[in-house]
């Protein structure tokens, strides 16, 4: 029995389900990463963005217009391919055409289609795919260390979340944001930051060992990496709380059910949506590997 009177039985059962789902998800992620430098990775990012965008539209009850939803998802699917060689002009034209299509829908069906619906659809179709696409930007800019940096993105999002979950479940007493996410605690947040710092450093050690083993030794700047892990964890928490706020306003518990114990794609990748752009920008100013 926990100190707050709740039985640990359901908590342990839910934790077991989360761990199994996470293990399966990590296996799928590793398979996708085998094709990191190919169009398959672009396609995987595209699929992920489409699933996340659809979950938000369904949760907000803005997916009832099939043609409008289809136009949104087609645009979202195209974004991860915009920066491919020869596709820059295509990307600019696609954005313009998409804007025109949205307003044509609004003009044609103004009696039933609300402006705020168009606003939510447009915001979703811009923020989700462009945020996920920073994974591709990292890959394309850092040819040697790109895979390691992308793995740091996922680690920065998920290790902080895992640390917050486990520490918060067993030791959490002080609520972090009770009106947005009642189960998150200050102790869990601190645990998430510590987890992040620890695993960032461990990943740096493993990467240095691997690069030495393949004959390309590198210098890992551990102090910089450890310091960067702190804001990365905080940014991930911001993403998690933002998604929780959206769910609360939409009146849903989870964005989906595709991942038992975790919810939908947005429930699992909400932190990634914030961490990936943050690390992409941070890597323009700090050196982690040399």
LOVEXDREN-888177 format. One record per residue (C-alpha): x, y, z. Coordinates in Angstrom, 3 decimals. Example, Ala and Ser with C-alpha at 12.3 -4.5 7.8 and 13.67 -1.06 7.14 Angstrom:
<pts>
PT         X         Y         Z
PT    12.300    -4.500     7.800
PT    13.670    -1.060     7.140
</pts>
This chain:
<pts>
PT         X         Y         Z
PT     0.000     0.000     0.000
PT     1.284     3.470    -0.923
PT     1.518     6.240     1.646
PT    -1.550     7.861     0.058
PT    -3.624     4.714     0.648
PT    -3.720     3.432    -2.936
PT    -2.882    -0.212    -3.612
PT     0.331    -0.899    -5.510
PT    -1.330    -3.821    -7.352
PT    -2.966    -1.817   -10.198
PT     0.102     0.408   -10.385
PT     2.409    -2.579   -10.874
PT     0.044    -4.106   -13.450
PT    -0.085    -0.870   -15.420
PT     3.681    -0.514   -15.126
PT     4.155    -4.046   -16.527
PT     1.912    -3.220   -19.495
PT     3.812     0.008   -20.139
PT     7.157    -1.804   -20.041
PT     6.010    -4.498   -22.505
PT     4.616    -1.901   -24.918
PT     7.778     0.178   -24.587
PT     9.931    -2.871   -25.366
PT     7.940    -3.620   -28.526
PT     8.050     0.057   -29.534
PT    11.810     0.246   -29.019
PT    12.281    -2.861   -31.173
PT    10.290    -1.232   -33.991
PT    12.277     1.978   -33.564
PT    15.569     0.105   -33.866
PT    14.341    -1.552   -37.069
PT    13.455     1.861   -38.530
PT    16.848     3.254   -37.490
PT    18.535     0.543   -39.556
PT    17.274     2.552   -42.547
PT    18.320     5.886   -41.032
PT    20.004     7.257   -44.158
PT    17.298     6.171   -46.583
PT    13.867     7.363   -47.649
PT    12.376     4.721   -45.378
PT    13.245     6.905   -42.388
PT    11.532     9.874   -44.085
PT     8.498     7.671   -44.687
PT     8.462     6.539   -41.051
PT     8.547    10.166   -39.856
PT     5.778    10.974   -42.328
PT     3.593     8.118   -41.047
PT     4.228     9.100   -37.443
PT     3.272    12.720   -38.159
PT     0.048    11.654   -39.908
PT    -0.996     9.438   -37.011
PT    -0.286    12.165   -34.457
PT    -2.134    14.842   -36.461
PT    -5.158    12.573   -36.956
PT    -5.289    11.797   -33.229
PT    -5.396    15.511   -32.393
PT    -8.139    16.223   -34.953
PT   -10.219    13.274   -33.736
PT    -9.773    14.308   -30.089
PT   -10.798    17.884   -30.934
PT   -13.776    16.505   -32.916
PT   -12.553    18.285   -36.048
PT   -12.081    15.177   -38.205
PT   -15.714    14.797   -39.278
PT   -15.109    16.572   -42.614
PT   -13.489    13.747   -44.575
PT   -12.150    15.765   -47.523
PT   -10.688    18.461   -45.289
PT    -9.081    15.859   -43.048
PT    -7.670    14.068   -46.091
PT    -6.162    17.332   -47.393
PT    -4.603    17.948   -43.987
PT    -3.080    14.466   -43.795
PT    -1.753    14.638   -47.357
PT     0.038    17.870   -46.508
PT     1.366    16.433   -43.245
PT     2.629    13.354   -45.105
PT     4.467    15.511   -47.651
PT     6.338    17.766   -45.199
PT     9.097    15.259   -44.225
PT    10.116    15.107   -47.899
PT    10.345    18.891   -48.469
PT    14.110    19.182   -47.888
PT    15.080    16.381   -50.208
PT    17.283    17.457   -53.149
PT    15.098    19.057   -55.793
PT    12.062    19.273   -53.496
PT    12.604    22.739   -51.978
PT    10.499    24.506   -54.591
PT     7.920    21.726   -54.386
PT     7.650    22.335   -50.639
PT     7.052    26.074   -51.005
PT     4.413    25.524   -53.669
PT     2.725    22.828   -51.586
PT     2.395    25.149   -48.582
PT     0.815    27.845   -50.763
PT    -1.573    25.399   -52.433
PT    -2.537    23.941   -49.055
PT    -3.375    27.402   -47.676
PT    -5.540    28.142   -50.703
PT    -7.340    24.800   -50.325
PT    -8.123    25.467   -46.657
PT    -9.680    28.847   -47.414
PT   -11.583    27.451   -50.395
PT   -13.118    24.901   -48.025
PT   -14.002    27.709   -45.611
PT   -15.597    29.845   -48.324
PT   -17.524    26.948   -49.840
PT   -18.880    25.613   -46.540
PT   -18.915    28.683   -44.319
PT   -22.359    27.836   -42.946
PT   -21.164    24.628   -41.284
PT   -17.377    25.021   -41.213
PT   -16.079    27.309   -38.498
PT   -12.985    29.494   -38.820
PT   -11.562    28.097   -35.573
PT   -11.801    24.602   -37.064
PT    -9.635    25.723   -39.983
PT    -7.260    27.339   -37.488
PT    -6.839    24.138   -35.464
PT    -6.376    22.044   -38.610
PT    -3.780    24.450   -40.028
PT    -1.878    24.724   -36.743
PT    -1.841    20.957   -36.323
PT    -0.719    20.339   -39.885
PT     2.164    22.795   -39.492
PT     3.455    22.130   -35.980
PT     3.327    18.317   -35.994
PT     5.148    17.453   -39.251
PT     7.696    20.281   -39.125
PT     8.556    19.400   -35.539
PT     9.020    15.721   -36.407
PT    11.013    16.737   -39.496
PT    13.747    18.217   -37.306
PT    14.793    14.576   -36.831
PT    15.558    14.576   -40.553
PT    17.289    17.953   -40.352
PT    19.603    16.556   -37.658
PT    20.343    13.525   -39.817
PT    21.098    15.605   -42.882
PT    23.271    18.190   -41.131
PT    25.370    15.835   -38.997
PT    26.314    13.041   -41.359
PT    28.712    11.271   -38.975
PT    26.977    11.765   -35.633
PT    23.406    12.253   -36.849
PT    22.157     8.857   -35.698
PT    23.604     9.394   -32.225
PT    21.990    12.836   -31.959
PT    18.602    11.462   -33.070
PT    18.910     8.753   -30.426
PT    19.632    11.539   -27.935
PT    16.328    13.139   -28.941
PT    14.393     9.984   -28.074
PT    16.440     9.455   -24.923
PT    15.898    13.046   -23.843
PT    12.155    12.669   -24.268
PT    11.663     9.188   -22.873
PT    14.249     8.769   -20.135
PT    12.985    11.899   -18.405
PT     9.434    10.605   -18.773
PT    10.385     7.143   -17.476
PT    12.291     8.616   -14.558
PT     9.396    10.899   -13.727
PT     6.932     7.999   -13.930
PT     8.836     5.576   -11.701
PT    10.060     8.096    -9.134
PT     6.698     9.859    -9.069
PT     4.735     6.628    -8.644
PT     6.721     5.471    -5.641
PT     7.946     8.679    -4.011
PT     5.787    11.485    -5.394
PT     3.990    13.632    -2.825
PT     3.938    17.215    -4.125
PT     1.788    17.833    -7.203
PT     3.521    19.547   -10.120
PT     0.474    20.726   -12.116
PT    -2.621    19.202   -10.476
PT    -5.162    20.912   -12.728
PT    -3.421    19.766   -15.913
PT    -1.866    16.411   -15.014
PT    -2.855    15.246   -11.509
PT    -0.373    12.360   -11.351
PT     2.762    14.390   -12.083
PT     4.799    15.363    -9.067
PT     7.740    17.587    -8.236
PT     9.667    14.516    -7.064
PT     8.961    12.844   -10.397
PT    10.219    15.913   -12.279
PT    13.471    15.898   -10.312
PT    13.808    12.160   -10.917
PT    13.245    12.707   -14.625
PT    16.028    15.303   -14.793
PT    18.458    13.019   -12.935
PT    17.566    10.076   -15.188
PT    18.183    12.252   -18.221
PT    21.598    13.440   -17.065
PT    22.658     9.903   -16.170
PT    21.571     8.324   -19.454
PT    22.962    11.153   -21.579
PT    26.363    10.519   -20.019
PT    26.019     6.745   -20.395
PT    25.094     7.154   -24.057
PT    28.097     9.421   -24.549
PT    30.404     6.816   -23.018
PT    28.908     4.057   -25.191
PT    29.227     6.170   -28.336
PT    32.854     7.037   -27.616
PT    33.587     3.340   -27.058
PT    31.813     2.344   -30.282
PT    33.561     4.962   -32.418
PT    36.926     3.888   -30.996
PT    36.086     0.260   -31.775
PT    35.325     1.041   -35.434
PT    38.545     3.019   -35.813
PT    37.110     6.555   -35.739
PT    37.814     7.849   -32.217
PT    35.897    10.927   -31.120
PT    35.951    13.246   -28.135
PT    32.691    13.403   -26.176
PT    32.205    16.621   -24.217
PT    30.575    15.089   -21.154
PT    30.136    18.317   -19.188
PT    28.260    19.937   -22.081
PT    26.199    16.803   -22.585
PT    25.274    16.580   -18.916
PT    24.328    20.252   -18.770
PT    22.265    19.974   -21.968
PT    20.362    17.045   -20.471
PT    18.757    19.342   -17.889
PT    16.896    21.760   -20.221
PT    16.158    18.823   -22.520
PT    14.310    17.089   -19.693
PT    12.444    20.297   -18.831
PT    11.470    20.843   -22.488
PT    10.209    17.263   -22.635
PT     8.068    17.869   -19.547
PT     6.687    21.006   -21.179
PT     5.667    18.911   -24.185
PT     4.043    16.313   -21.939
PT     2.111    18.941   -19.972
PT     1.054    20.701   -23.176
PT    -0.394    17.458   -24.535
PT    -2.144    16.845   -21.204
PT    -3.668    20.328   -21.379
PT    -4.975    19.648   -24.900
PT    -6.475    16.320   -23.783
PT    -8.122    17.954   -20.783
PT    -9.672    20.678   -22.946
PT   -10.825    18.068   -25.474
PT   -12.276    15.892   -22.711
PT   -10.282    12.734   -23.554
PT    -8.066    10.552   -21.376
PT    -5.695     9.495   -24.156
PT    -5.210    10.548   -27.769
PT    -5.544     6.939   -28.917
PT    -5.253     3.263   -27.970
PT    -2.613     2.027   -30.412
PT    -0.041     1.648   -27.598
PT    -1.509    -0.253   -24.599
PT    -0.506     1.390   -21.341
PT     0.687     4.518   -23.160
PT    -2.260     5.612   -25.319
PT    -1.780     6.920   -28.827
PT     1.135     8.206   -30.862
PT     0.715    11.699   -29.422
PT     0.707    10.308   -25.885
PT     4.087     8.690   -26.499
PT     5.694    11.280   -28.785
PT     4.415    14.528   -27.244
PT     7.788    15.122   -25.577
PT     9.659    14.220   -28.783
PT     7.753    16.988   -30.578
PT     9.353    19.511   -28.221
PT    12.738    17.897   -27.613
PT    13.629    17.350   -31.285
PT    13.381    21.042   -32.359
PT    15.116    22.105   -29.141
PT    18.094    19.786   -29.667
PT    18.268    20.696   -33.361
PT    18.630    24.371   -32.409
PT    20.957    23.625   -29.483
PT    23.298    21.646   -31.729
PT    23.852    24.769   -33.807
PT    25.498    26.415   -30.783
PT    27.062    23.663   -28.660
PT    29.545    20.915   -29.507
PT    28.838    17.505   -28.011
PT    31.115    15.396   -30.229
PT    34.406    16.358   -31.840
</pts>
